[in-house]
Amino acid sequence: MARKQLAPEDWSTAALRAMARGGVAAVSVNALASELEATRGSFYWHFKDRDALLTAALELWERQNTASLIAELNGVTDPRRRLRTLFSTALGPQEIAGLEPAIVAHAGHPAVAPVLRRVTDRRIAYLTELYADLGLEPLPARRQAVVAYAAYLGWVELRRAAVDVLPEVAGTGDAAAAALEHLLAELERPGVRD
């Protein structure tokens, strides 16, 4: 039986899944080839080496979880609704559970560091714009953006590490929906003008 033709994105997605399971060290060409039912030759057809795969995988994460989401949100004119949609999407069910905390945990890795810096910078800039659109001056908008981003990172880390203890941080369920609604209300509060 002929094997299916794999694209670079197939390898990159598999690398992201491996990273979510076990960090950067879990991204092994042999393990991914086995998971994808492919040969090492297929890997080397697309990538020079493992580092090239790591870079491609992280850039895929950057495109899908930052650039594409921001582009989608640009069509939402109401800033409050845009903020709600952003956090509802970011804190909703995850395509690759545990990926964000795994990437952040490897912030010092040479392949991870530049992409994570770009993503963090872009996300903070976008959140700052949102809070400014809600009426905050530039400095308070930036501070609120940092607080909101810290809340997001904490939420996804708790989901990875303690969802059995804190069902409120799960991606689905009544407790999670109520907790997410509370978080959204708190994150919106600084933008409310009297």
Steps between C-alpha positions, in 0.01 A plus 500: 500500500633843405568746776322833492700801387591719797535875480732708721194609701427135590847468649472839670163414655636167623798687649265737683303205641825341617610829656170525688551148636863526600661830410768568243684177585196298389537624142687200358517429129477124559202530735317739266568277199351208692197706606443620145573154354768659285866454434792714608549565129160671494616722782824591323310573181341796683752599768876536521506383861308489826570868571339595168194297601485671841515840334231407246277355773531810718434727204187295422389552862570873463291523181208294625476621859595864462506642148191316371297568814585871493410515131162337572433743784567802282153455354341554842440874534383517863814490721318340794370223276846463344656458846235244600543308177877501541494356850211263433697357209836497676359341816255269326569141401857459379601335175823377661454485876794624705690650208520858623641410845750262337624774270525755782685244715772487233531877454880482519537242223668652192218389265223606738632835624468713185154371409371529855631858521324594176176337611510662844580840351219472242246378753582774751487764225162370384359490854632853558314615188183332625519666839574836337192446281306443823606844620820453696795732456815337349685417824198356688401315180843337485490411869155345462624309195780350707256406778260343249779305333630380836147385586483312171836327553406410857165363386652272235771383740239413763303315233811297419607436857191502722175466304404206723517731803370810321224400254434872456801524267389215273416577140143373534227453760273718711762584765747599228243715318410685821865553594588620151210744508625635835854535364375682190298740713808575710722549197250739346451709814794739454364605162165605639466879509261676731 
